[in-house]
Amino acid sequence: MKRPTPQSDWPDSWRAAYHYDLAEIFGESGRTAIAYEQRMSRTLNLIRQVVASGARIIDIAAAQGNFSLRLAEAGYRVTWNDIRAELADYVRLKYVTGDIRFLPGDAFALAPGELYDAAVITEIIEHVAHPDAFLAQVQKLVRPGGHIIMTTPNGEYFANRLPKFSDCPDPSMFEGVQFQPDGDGHIFLLHREEVRALAEKADLDIVSMELFTSFFAAGRLRTKALLSATPNALTARFERFCASLPASLSARLFTQMAVCLKKPETPAVQAHRGFLSSAPASQ
C-alpha cells in the first residue's frame, strides 16, 4: 500500500481520509494506531479462516479502502464499496497490487447480481438507523455457505452511553442522521444478545463472536498519554489479562466486537454433503 502525497486541490473527504491514514496506516504512533491494527488483524484473520485466497469479497462502506487493499494484496478478488464515490480515486492512489474493483453507492441499493464468497462490514452497522435491515441486505449479497465478517463497538463497554437498538421503539427517527462518518455518527451500539437476535432474523448463523481492544489500548478514560509511553508488550499483556477475567467482567472492559456470520447452504448442498459424509469409503 503506497502513501499518497497530499495536494492542494484534494477534496475534503480525501483530506479527512489521509488524516486517519497517517495515524492508522503510515506509522504515526498512538491510541488510534494500536486499536486500528487490532481491528485490522482480527478482521483479516477471520477472513483467512473461512475463505481462501482467490475468493470474491465485497468490502462495504470501505471508506479509504485499507481493508480492501490489504485483502487484494493477499490474493482475494475484492470489490470496494462506499456511498462517497469520490473516495475511489483516493484508494487508487494507494494501490500497489491485487484484484480490486470499485462499486460506489448506497449499500442498501446494491443489487445482488453475482454473489460474493464473503462480505466485510467493519465499523458500519452502528452508523445505520436500521441495523436489522442492513444485515439482511448484506446477507443477500453473499452466496449460500458464504460469510460476513463484522466489527462494531461493543455496547456492553461500561462507559458506553448510546442506546440499545432493541430498546428503540421507532428507529426511523434516526434516518436523517445515519451514514455519518467517525464516532460522532454512531447511533446504536450493539450488545451481544442483540447481535444474536439480528443474525437469527437475517437467517445467519454465528460462527464466532469475540470482544477485543481494552479501554487502555483504545486510549479511553484519559489514558492516551500513558498508552503512548507504554511498550507494546505491556499493552498486549494487559489485553490478555482482561481476556482472562470472567466473561461478565471482561465484556465491560473491551471496546470492540468481531463477529463471523455464515449464510446457510441451500438444502440441496446440505443434502449432498450429508450423502458424501455417509457414503462408504472406497476400497
PyMOL commands that set and color helices and strands:
alter all, ss='L'
color gray80, all
select helices_A, chain A and resi 12-24+31-50+66-73+87-94+107-109+125-127+131-140+165-167+171-177+183-185+192-201+224-229+232-244+247-253+267-278
alter helices_A, ss='H'
color red, helices_A
select strands_A, chain A and resi 56-59+77-80+99-102+116-122+142-153+205-214+254-262
alter strands_A, ss='S'
color yellow, strands_A
deselect
rebuild
show_as cartoon
